[in-house]
């Protein structure tokens, strides 16, 4: 019988903070439009965490079966949890666990589909497609980073906004763009240390397609676009001026930028990988709280 630590391992427990920050951001952006529901927000969080777990587990099983986990040199932020290679859990149990998580997330989606109606249909279909195809399709045709940016970035923000009262405000749309870019970059930077293992396992990501130099430049471009999007949103009066504070965490990426522009042929330093995660989590959270504060003040 697998231990609780094994279930936490295959679901990549430490990374489940990301969906929490996405819900905070989406709910804050929706509250800025005077649209907020505590029960719907908490239920959306349950569904998103369950779906994130499902994707992580399916990915772990696939990486184990294709041999990627056996080739990669794990870091605290990439390379898999090591749960399956260590024998702490069998691939069969992990797959069942992933299916259960998918069912929970799907049930939440069905509830909102009934509650909200037709506006939920595109999001439910897109979410289901990304959960089921990310590992064995999207990550193998050069669309893994885009799929991650959508499934664990833009769509959760849009979905959290939509489930409040059935509409998506302009602030929610703008807030979803940095979320897309940051999750895109979260995966992209983590792919550099796994380049050889991903090639061996048949993946086709942007590091393999574009080469390390151009992939690193793409990382920098996407990162710098985050504060730019926030500034444009404020300039267009879609976001309040306090939203600019969410651009400050981009300063955490100086080590990553230095590596990307000077030595992308090497693996990113561990501090740069860590800062990349913190940047993502803090930017989503600060933006959501800034929008919520602006809603309260008005």
C-alpha positions as CSV (number, residue, x, y, z in Angstrom):
1,X,0.0,0.0,0.0
2,X,1.5,3.3,-1.0
3,X,2.1,5.8,1.8
4,X,0.6,9.3,1.9
5,X,4.0,10.7,1.0
6,X,4.0,8.8,-2.3
7,X,0.6,10.3,-3.2
8,X,1.9,13.7,-2.3
9,X,5.0,13.0,-4.4
10,X,3.4,12.0,-7.7
11,X,0.9,14.8,-7.4
12,X,3.9,17.2,-6.9
13,X,2.5,18.6,-3.7
14,X,4.8,21.7,-3.4
15,X,3.7,22.8,-6.9
16,X,0.0,22.8,-5.9
17,X,0.4,26.4,-4.5
18,X,0.2,27.6,-8.1
19,X,-3.6,26.9,-8.6
20,X,-4.2,28.7,-5.3
21,X,-2.6,31.9,-6.6
22,X,-4.5,31.6,-9.8
23,X,-7.8,31.5,-8.0
24,X,-6.7,34.4,-5.8
25,X,-5.9,36.4,-8.9
26,X,-9.0,35.5,-10.8
27,X,-11.3,36.1,-7.9
28,X,-9.6,39.5,-7.1
29,X,-10.0,40.5,-10.8
30,X,-13.7,39.5,-10.7
31,X,-14.3,41.3,-7.4
32,X,-12.9,44.5,-9.1
33,X,-16.0,44.2,-11.3
34,X,-18.2,43.8,-8.2
35,X,-18.7,40.1,-9.0
36,X,-17.7,37.7,-6.2
37,X,-19.0,34.5,-4.5
38,X,-17.1,32.8,-1.7
39,X,-18.7,29.3,-2.3
40,X,-18.0,29.4,-6.0
41,X,-14.4,30.6,-5.4
42,X,-13.7,27.8,-3.0
43,X,-15.3,25.2,-5.2
44,X,-13.3,26.5,-8.2
45,X,-10.2,26.0,-6.1
46,X,-11.0,22.4,-5.3
47,X,-11.6,21.7,-9.0
48,X,-8.5,23.4,-10.2
49,X,-6.2,21.7,-7.6
50,X,-7.7,18.3,-8.5
51,X,-7.1,18.9,-12.2
52,X,-3.5,20.1,-11.6
53,X,-2.9,17.0,-9.6
54,X,-4.2,14.8,-12.4
55,X,-2.0,16.4,-15.0
56,X,1.1,16.1,-12.7
57,X,0.3,12.4,-12.0
58,X,-0.3,11.5,-15.6
59,X,3.0,13.2,-16.5
60,X,4.9,11.3,-13.8
61,X,3.5,8.0,-15.1
62,X,4.4,8.9,-18.7
63,X,7.9,10.0,-17.8
64,X,8.5,6.8,-15.9
65,X,7.2,4.5,-18.7
66,X,9.1,6.4,-21.4
67,X,12.3,6.4,-19.4
68,X,12.6,10.2,-19.0
69,X,12.7,9.9,-15.2
70,X,15.6,7.4,-15.4
71,X,17.6,9.8,-17.6
72,X,17.1,13.1,-16.0
73,X,19.1,14.7,-13.2
74,X,16.4,16.0,-10.9
75,X,16.5,19.5,-9.4
76,X,14.2,20.9,-6.7
77,X,12.1,22.4,-9.6
78,X,12.5,19.9,-12.4
79,X,13.1,16.3,-13.3
80,X,10.1,14.6,-11.6
81,X,9.5,13.6,-8.0
82,X,11.3,10.2,-8.2
83,X,8.3,8.5,-6.5
84,X,7.8,5.9,-9.3
85,X,11.4,5.1,-10.0
86,X,12.0,4.5,-6.2
87,X,9.1,2.0,-6.1
88,X,7.2,4.0,-3.5
89,X,4.1,3.7,-5.8
90,X,3.3,1.5,-8.8
91,X,2.3,3.1,-12.1
92,X,-1.1,1.4,-11.9
93,X,-1.9,3.0,-8.5
94,X,-0.7,6.3,-9.8
95,X,-2.9,6.1,-12.8
96,X,-5.9,5.3,-10.7
97,X,-5.1,8.2,-8.5
98,X,-4.9,10.5,-11.6
99,X,-8.3,9.3,-12.8
100,X,-9.9,9.9,-9.4
101,X,-8.5,13.5,-9.4
102,X,-9.7,14.0,-13.0
103,X,-13.2,12.8,-11.9
104,X,-13.3,15.3,-9.0
105,X,-12.2,18.1,-11.2
106,X,-14.6,17.1,-13.9
107,X,-17.5,16.9,-11.4
108,X,-16.7,20.5,-10.4
109,X,-16.8,21.5,-14.0
110,X,-20.1,19.8,-14.6
111,X,-21.6,21.6,-11.5
112,X,-20.5,25.0,-12.9
113,X,-21.8,24.0,-16.3
114,X,-25.2,23.4,-14.9
115,X,-25.0,26.5,-12.6
116,X,-23.6,29.0,-15.1
117,X,-24.8,27.5,-18.4
118,X,-23.5,27.8,-21.9
119,X,-20.7,30.3,-21.2
120,X,-18.9,27.5,-19.3
121,X,-18.9,25.1,-22.3
122,X,-15.7,26.3,-24.0
123,X,-13.8,26.4,-20.7
124,X,-14.9,22.9,-19.7
125,X,-14.1,21.5,-23.1
126,X,-10.7,23.2,-23.3
127,X,-9.8,22.2,-19.7
128,X,-10.7,18.6,-20.3
129,X,-8.8,18.5,-23.6
130,X,-5.6,19.9,-22.0
131,X,-5.7,17.5,-19.0
132,X,-6.1,14.5,-21.2
133,X,-3.7,15.5,-24.0
134,X,-0.9,17.5,-22.4
135,X,1.5,14.6,-21.6
136,X,1.1,12.3,-24.6
137,X,0.3,14.9,-27.3
138,X,0.9,18.6,-26.6
139,X,4.3,18.0,-25.0
140,X,5.3,15.9,-28.0
141,X,4.4,18.3,-30.8
142,X,6.0,21.5,-29.5
143,X,2.9,22.9,-27.8
144,X,3.6,21.8,-24.2
145,X,4.5,25.3,-23.0
146,X,1.4,26.9,-24.6
147,X,-0.8,24.1,-23.2
148,X,0.7,24.8,-19.7
149,X,0.2,28.5,-20.1
150,X,-3.4,28.0,-20.9
151,X,-4.3,25.1,-18.6
152,X,-2.4,26.4,-15.5
153,X,-2.5,30.1,-16.3
154,X,-5.0,31.9,-18.5
155,X,-7.9,29.5,-18.3
156,X,-8.0,29.2,-14.5
157,X,-8.1,33.0,-14.3
158,X,-10.9,33.2,-16.8
159,X,-12.8,30.3,-15.3
160,X,-12.5,31.7,-11.8
161,X,-13.9,35.0,-13.0
162,X,-16.7,33.3,-15.0
163,X,-18.0,31.1,-12.1
164,X,-18.6,34.1,-9.8
165,X,-21.7,35.3,-11.5
166,X,-21.5,34.1,-15.1
167,X,-19.6,36.8,-16.8
168,X,-15.9,37.7,-17.5
169,X,-14.9,41.3,-16.9
170,X,-12.1,43.1,-18.8
171,X,-9.9,43.1,-15.7
172,X,-10.1,39.3,-15.6
173,X,-9.1,39.0,-19.3
174,X,-6.1,41.3,-18.8
175,X,-5.1,39.4,-15.6
176,X,-5.1,36.1,-17.5
177,X,-2.4,37.3,-19.9
178,X,0.5,37.5,-17.3
179,X,-0.7,34.2,-15.9
180,X,-0.3,32.6,-19.3
181,X,3.1,34.1,-19.8
182,X,4.4,33.1,-16.4
183,X,3.3,29.5,-16.5
184,X,4.6,29.3,-20.0
185,X,8.0,30.4,-18.7
186,X,7.7,28.2,-15.6
187,X,7.8,25.2,-17.8
188,X,10.2,26.6,-20.4
189,X,13.0,27.3,-17.9
190,X,12.6,23.9,-16.2
191,X,13.0,22.2,-19.6
192,X,16.7,23.3,-19.9
193,X,18.1,20.9,-17.3
194,X,15.9,18.1,-18.8
195,X,16.9,18.6,-22.4
196,X,18.7,15.3,-22.9
197,X,16.1,13.3,-21.0
198,X,13.3,14.9,-22.9
199,X,15.0,14.2,-26.2
200,X,15.5,10.6,-25.2
201,X,11.8,10.3,-24.2
202,X,10.4,11.7,-27.4
203,X,9.3,15.1,-26.3
204,X,9.3,18.1,-28.6
205,X,9.5,21.2,-26.5
206,X,10.8,24.7,-27.4
207,X,14.3,24.1,-26.1
208,X,14.6,21.1,-28.5
209,X,12.8,22.9,-31.4
210,X,14.5,26.3,-31.2
211,X,17.8,25.5,-29.5
212,X,18.9,26.7,-26.2
213,X,19.9,30.3,-27.3
214,X,16.6,31.2,-28.9
215,X,14.6,29.4,-26.3
216,X,16.4,31.4,-23.6
217,X,15.7,34.7,-25.5
218,X,12.1,33.7,-25.7
219,X,12.0,33.2,-21.9
220,X,13.4,36.7,-21.4
221,X,10.9,38.2,-23.8
222,X,7.9,36.5,-22.2
223,X,9.1,37.5,-18.7
224,X,9.5,41.2,-19.7
225,X,6.0,41.1,-21.3
226,X,4.4,40.6,-17.9
227,X,5.0,44.1,-16.4
228,X,4.4,45.5,-19.9
229,X,0.9,43.9,-20.0
230,X,0.1,45.3,-16.5
231,X,1.3,48.8,-17.5
232,X,-0.9,48.7,-20.7
233,X,-3.8,47.5,-18.6
234,X,-3.4,50.4,-16.2
235,X,-2.9,52.9,-19.1
236,X,-6.1,51.7,-20.7
237,X,-7.9,52.1,-17.4
238,X,-8.8,48.4,-17.3
239,X,-6.7,47.8,-14.2
240,X,-6.2,50.1,-11.2
241,X,-2.9,51.8,-10.7
242,X,-2.2,49.5,-7.7
243,X,-1.9,46.6,-10.2
244,X,1.5,48.0,-11.2
245,X,2.9,46.6,-7.9
246,X,2.5,43.2,-9.4
247,X,5.3,44.0,-11.8
248,X,7.8,44.4,-9.0
249,X,8.5,40.6,-8.6
250,X,9.9,40.6,-12.1
251,X,13.1,42.0,-10.5
252,X,13.6,38.5,-9.0
253,X,14.5,37.2,-12.5
254,X,17.8,39.1,-12.8
255,X,19.8,35.9,-12.3
256,X,17.7,34.1,-14.8
257,X,18.1,36.9,-17.3
258,X,21.9,37.0,-16.8
259,X,22.1,33.3,-17.5
260,X,19.7,33.4,-20.5
261,X,21.6,36.2,-22.2
262,X,25.2,35.1,-21.3
263,X,25.4,31.3,-21.0
264,X,22.2,29.5,-22.1
265,X,24.4,26.6,-23.2
266,X,24.7,25.7,-19.5
267,X,21.8,24.7,-17.2
268,X,20.1,27.5,-15.4
269,X,21.4,28.0,-11.8
270,X,19.3,26.6,-9.1
271,X,18.6,30.0,-7.6
272,X,17.3,31.2,-11.0
273,X,14.9,28.2,-11.1
274,X,13.7,29.0,-7.6
275,X,13.3,32.7,-8.4
276,X,11.2,31.7,-11.5
277,X,8.8,29.9,-9.3
278,X,8.6,32.7,-6.7
279,X,8.1,35.2,-9.4
280,X,5.1,33.3,-10.7
281,X,3.4,32.8,-7.4
282,X,4.0,36.3,-6.0
283,X,2.9,38.1,-9.2
284,X,-0.4,36.2,-9.3
285,X,-1.0,36.8,-5.6
286,X,-0.1,40.4,-5.6
287,X,-2.2,41.2,-8.6
288,X,-5.2,39.5,-7.1
289,X,-4.8,41.3,-3.8
290,X,-4.2,44.6,-5.5
291,X,-7.5,44.2,-7.5
292,X,-9.4,43.1,-4.4
293,X,-8.1,46.1,-2.4
294,X,-9.1,48.4,-5.2
295,X,-12.6,46.8,-5.2
296,X,-12.9,47.4,-1.4
297,X,-11.7,51.0,-1.6
298,X,-14.4,51.7,-4.2
